[in-house]
């Protein structure tokens, strides 16, 4: 503190000794001249934005968000609005996939629902040119009305059809007009799981990420899980921490059309294709659904 009166010199009282360099910010203590601050491939988190601002960097080069077209197929698939008639189902896939694409950093472009007609499917796919990735749901199984694979063969080329996973086996990948296209199954959970295993990595690669895997932990199963058909089975589970370990309990029905059990789950337990069953107490990988967007 200090005080002064007219005609007198001011006094400053020092209550403790000052240390050399105290309350002094040295040049270069945060960032040195010539230092690399943010290497290529860095995800720009809030602190990174502040760091760039402190360096007066108003513009930086980044990867453009991939534009992802999303199309549902099927005579029985009805978009939001009208009442459902017998034999019809609601178009939930487009909206689930759009939300997943956003979480991964992409820009979803909804193309609606197209009937089971080769010409209609062909026209709708052509309208999607200019995007970076096309996602369809339905029309890829074995059947008279599963036409997406047929149109893909006619309009472009098919790279693969069917993968050894459950749910999600009837999946097709190929190219239309130079644009990669992922044909997902029509069943909602199968489309969801197949997107996480194949669509998400594609979007992250387009964004420049080096690691495309889902965050995964090892967990102990609290109930047995069947695995028929020699496929890698992704089981919907609730994951919890118990002491020093994670435990996982299957939730809801595991059918490929039961979307409510995905909403209840926070993880996918991965049962290897060579296992016929994962018994209670088995230690398995669990993919974290709450961290889908984090690479």
Secondary structure per residue as TSV (DSSP state, phi and psi in degrees):
chain	resnum	aa	ss	phi	psi
A	1	X	-	360.0	173.1
A	2	X	E	-164.8	160.8
A	3	X	E	-150.4	158.3
A	4	X	-	-153.3	150.1
A	5	X	-	-126.8	169.3
A	6	X	T	-57.5	129.6
A	7	X	T	82.2	-1.3
A	8	X	S	-114.4	153.5
A	9	X	-	-76.6	144.6
A	10	X	-	-72.2	149.0
A	11	X	E	-114.0	140.9
A	12	X	E	-119.3	121.1
A	13	X	-	-95.1	129.1
A	14	X	-	-103.0	117.0
A	15	X	S	-89.7	-19.9
A	16	X	S	-150.6	153.3
A	17	X	-	-69.0	145.1
A	18	X	-	-83.7	141.7
A	19	X	-	-93.9	145.0
A	20	X	T	-59.2	129.9
A	21	X	T	82.4	-1.1
A	22	X	T	-66.2	137.2
A	23	X	T	62.4	26.1
A	24	X	-	-118.5	127.4
A	25	X	-	-94.4	115.3
A	26	X	-	-80.2	143.2
A	27	X	T	-60.8	128.1
A	28	X	T	86.6	2.7
A	29	X	S	-72.3	-25.6
A	30	X	S	-92.6	-55.8
A	31	X	S	-133.5	127.0
A	32	X	-	-87.9	154.3
A	33	X	T	-58.9	130.9
A	34	X	T	81.9	-1.3
A	35	X	-	-74.7	138.2
A	36	X	-	-74.0	123.3
A	37	X	-	-93.1	-53.8
A	38	X	S	-129.8	105.3
A	39	X	-	-67.1	158.3
A	40	X	T	-56.9	139.4
A	41	X	T	97.0	-6.9
A	42	X	-	-67.5	134.2
A	43	X	-	-80.8	125.8
A	44	X	-	-78.9	92.6
A	45	X	-	-82.6	169.4
A	46	X	H	-52.4	-41.3
A	47	X	H	-64.5	-34.3
A	48	X	H	-65.7	-39.6
A	49	X	H	-61.7	-44.4
A	50	X	H	-63.1	-38.6
A	51	X	H	-63.7	-43.2
A	52	X	H	-62.2	-40.3
A	53	X	H	-63.9	-39.0
A	54	X	H	-64.5	-23.0
A	55	X	T	-96.8	7.1
A	56	X	T	62.0	31.7
A	57	X	-	-92.3	97.4
A	58	X	-	-79.7	-23.6
A	59	X	-	-134.5	136.4
A	60	X	-	-135.6	156.1
A	61	X	-	-87.9	125.8
A	62	X	-	-130.2	166.5
A	63	X	-	-76.4	135.9
A	64	X	-	-69.9	144.0
A	65	X	-	-65.3	128.4
A	66	X	-	-63.5	138.4
A	67	X	E	-91.7	120.6
A	68	X	E	-118.3	113.7
A	69	X	E	-81.6	139.1
A	70	X	E	-128.3	123.9
A	71	X	E	-134.7	129.9
A	72	X	E	-101.2	145.7
A	73	X	E	-126.1	153.5
A	74	X	-	133.8	131.9
A	75	X	T	-61.5	-27.4
A	76	X	T	-87.4	-7.5
A	77	X	E	-90.2	123.9
A	78	X	E	-119.3	132.7
A	79	X	-	-74.9	175.9
A	80	X	S	-63.4	143.1
A	81	X	S	126.6	-80.6
A	82	X	S	-64.9	153.7
A	83	X	-	-67.8	144.3
A	84	X	-	-78.5	137.6
A	85	X	-	-95.0	165.0
A	86	X	T	-54.1	135.1
A	87	X	T	87.2	0.7
A	88	X	-	-104.8	154.6
A	89	X	E	-132.2	155.1
A	90	X	E	-80.4	145.5
A	91	X	-	-79.0	87.4
A	92	X	-	-92.6	-24.7
A	93	X	H	-60.6	-44.4
A	94	X	H	-56.8	-39.7
A	95	X	H	-79.9	-35.2
A	96	X	H	-62.3	-47.5
A	97	X	H	-66.3	-38.2
A	98	X	H	-61.6	-41.9
A	99	X	H	-65.9	-39.4
A	100	X	H	-65.5	-42.3
A	101	X	H	-60.2	-43.3
A	102	X	H	-61.4	-44.5
A	103	X	H	-59.5	-34.2
A	104	X	H	-81.3	-7.2
A	105	X	T	101.9	6.1
A	106	X	-	-92.1	172.5
A	107	X	E	-112.7	104.6
A	108	X	E	-74.8	141.3
A	109	X	E	-126.0	108.5
A	110	X	E	-81.1	124.8
A	111	X	E	-104.2	6.4
A	112	X	E	78.6	-152.0
A	113	X	E	-117.8	138.6
A	114	X	E	-121.8	144.4
A	115	X	-	-70.2	167.9
A	116	X	S	-78.8	70.6
A	117	X	-	-136.9	122.1
A	118	X	H	-55.8	-40.6
A	119	X	H	-67.0	-40.3
A	120	X	H	-64.6	-43.4
A	121	X	H	-62.9	-42.6
A	122	X	H	-60.9	-46.1
A	123	X	H	-64.1	-41.0
A	124	X	H	-67.5	-38.8
A	125	X	H	-65.9	-38.1
A	126	X	H	-64.2	-33.7
A	127	X	H	-68.6	-16.0
A	128	X	T	-87.3	-2.4
A	129	X	T	-65.1	144.6
A	130	X	T	104.2	-11.9
A	131	X	S	-89.5	175.2
A	132	X	S	-99.7	-20.7
A	133	X	E	-156.4	141.6
A	134	X	E	-114.3	129.6
A	135	X	E	-114.7	126.4
A	136	X	E	-119.0	157.5
A	137	X	E	-131.1	133.9
A	138	X	S	91.4	161.9
A	139	X	S	78.3	22.5
A	140	X	-	-126.2	0.6
A	141	X	S	-83.6	-170.8
A	142	X	S	-92.6	111.9
A	143	X	S	176.0	162.2
A	144	X	T	-63.0	-30.4
A	145	X	T	-104.8	12.0
A	146	X	-	-93.5	87.4
A	147	X	-	-101.1	-11.4
A	148	X	H	-60.8	-44.4
A	149	X	H	-63.0	-40.4
A	150	X	H	-61.2	-46.5
A	151	X	H	-66.7	-38.9
A	152	X	H	-61.5	-40.4
A	153	X	H	-63.5	-37.0
A	154	X	H	-77.6	-37.2
A	155	X	H	-91.7	-23.8
A	156	X	S	-148.1	-124.9
A	157	X	E	-148.6	147.3
A	158	X	E	-98.1	125.7
A	159	X	E	-91.8	-38.5
A	160	X	E	-154.2	154.4
A	161	X	E	-143.6	127.1
A	162	X	-	75.8	132.2
A	163	X	-	-128.7	154.9
A	164	X	S	-88.3	63.9
A	165	X	E	-130.9	160.9
A	166	X	E	-142.2	124.3
A	167	X	S	-76.5	163.6
A	168	X	-	120.4	9.0
A	169	X	-	-57.3	-49.3
A	170	X	S	-79.2	74.0
A	171	X	-	-118.4	143.9
A	172	X	E	-126.1	143.5
A	173	X	E	-130.0	138.1
A	174	X	E	-168.9	-159.5
A	175	X	E	-132.9	138.1
A	176	X	E	-127.6	114.6
A	177	X	T	56.8	35.5
A	178	X	T	81.5	1.0
A	179	X	E	-103.0	129.9
A	180	X	E	-66.5	140.3
A	181	X	E	-131.6	130.5
A	182	X	E	-112.7	111.5
A	183	X	E	-92.2	106.1
A	184	X	E	-90.0	157.8
A	185	X	-	-63.4	161.9
A	186	X	S	-80.9	-28.5
A	187	X	S	-63.3	132.5
A	188	X	H	-57.3	-43.8
A	189	X	H	-72.2	-37.2
A	190	X	H	-62.1	-41.3
A	191	X	H	-64.3	-41.6
A	192	X	H	-61.7	-51.3
A	193	X	H	-65.6	-44.7
A	194	X	H	-62.8	-37.0
A	195	X	I	-62.5	-45.4
A	196	X	I	-61.9	-36.3
A	197	X	I	-81.1	-28.1
A	198	X	I	-125.8	-41.2
A	199	X	I	-72.4	-44.9
A	200	X	H	-58.3	-48.8
A	201	X	H	-59.0	-36.2
A	202	X	H	-63.0	-43.9
A	203	X	H	-66.3	-43.1
A	204	X	H	-64.5	-36.3
A	205	X	H	-64.2	-41.9
A	206	X	H	-62.8	-29.2
A	207	X	T	-83.4	-3.5
A	208	X	T	93.2	7.0
A	209	X	-	-69.5	148.0
A	210	X	S	-94.6	-24.8
A	211	X	-	-115.4	119.0
A	212	X	-	-110.6	1.8
A	213	X	-	-76.8	150.1
A	214	X	-	-71.8	140.3
A	215	X	-	-55.5	132.0
A	216	X	E	-135.9	141.7
A	217	X	E	-126.8	162.3
A	218	X	E	-92.9	135.1
A	219	X	E	-142.2	156.6
A	220	X	E	-97.9	128.5
A	221	X	E	-73.9	136.2
A	222	X	S	-96.0	-2.1
A	223	X	S	-153.1	153.9
A	224	X	-	-72.7	154.1
A	225	X	E	-130.3	121.2
A	226	X	E	-73.0	153.9
A	227	X	-	-147.5	88.3
A	228	X	-	-92.9	154.1
A	229	X	S	89.9	7.9
A	230	X	S	52.1	47.2
A	231	X	-	-123.8	153.6
A	232	X	E	-70.4	119.3
A	233	X	E	-103.1	126.4
A	234	X	E	-102.9	107.4
A	235	X	E	-99.4	130.2
A	236	X	E	-72.0	125.2
A	237	X	E	-137.1	159.5
A	238	X	E	-100.2	123.2
A	239	X	E	-102.8	133.9
A	240	X	E	-138.1	157.6
A	241	X	E	-95.4	127.2
A	242	X	E	-126.4	104.0
A	243	X	T	63.6	-118.3
A	244	X	T	-95.6	4.3
A	245	X	E	-135.3	164.4
A	246	X	E	-96.6	143.4
A	247	X	E	-124.7	149.9
A	248	X	E	-132.8	132.8
A	249	X	E	-122.5	126.2
A	250	X	E	-57.5	142.6
A	251	X	-	-122.4	140.3
A	252	X	S	62.0	-175.2
A	253	X	-	-74.3	146.5
A	254	X	-	-101.5	11.6
A	255	X	-	-63.2	154.2
A	256	X	T	-73.5	-6.4
A	257	X	T	-107.1	4.2
A	258	X	-	-94.2	87.3
A	259	X	T	-74.5	-25.1
A	260	X	H	-62.0	-31.7
A	261	X	H	-72.2	-25.5
A	262	X	H	-69.0	-39.9
A	263	X	H	-63.7	-30.1
A	264	X	H	-81.3	-22.6
A	265	X	-	-84.5	155.1
A	266	X	S	-124.2	9.6
A	267	X	E	-159.7	162.3
A	268	X	E	-118.7	112.5
A	269	X	E	-76.6	131.3
A	270	X	E	-99.7	109.7
A	271	X	E	-97.2	117.2
A	272	X	-	-58.7	149.7
A	273	X	T	-64.4	-24.6
A	274	X	T	-82.9	-4.3
A	275	X	-	-92.1	132.3
A	276	X	S	-81.6	-24.8
A	277	X	E	-156.9	146.1
A	278	X	E	-105.3	108.5
A	279	X	-	-74.1	163.6
A	280	X	T	-55.0	132.9
A	281	X	T	94.4	-11.1
A	282	X	-	-64.4	143.8
A	283	X	E	-97.3	121.5
A	284	X	E	-133.6	163.1
A	285	X	E	-75.0	141.5
A	286	X	E	-128.4	119.5
A	287	X	E	-79.4	135.1
A	288	X	E	-88.4	113.5
A	289	X	G	-75.5	-27.0
A	290	X	G	-71.2	-10.4
A	291	X	G	-119.7	30.0
A	292	X	T	-55.4	-38.9
A	293	X	T	-84.3	-9.1
A	294	X	-	-93.3	123.3
A	295	X	-	-75.2	360.0
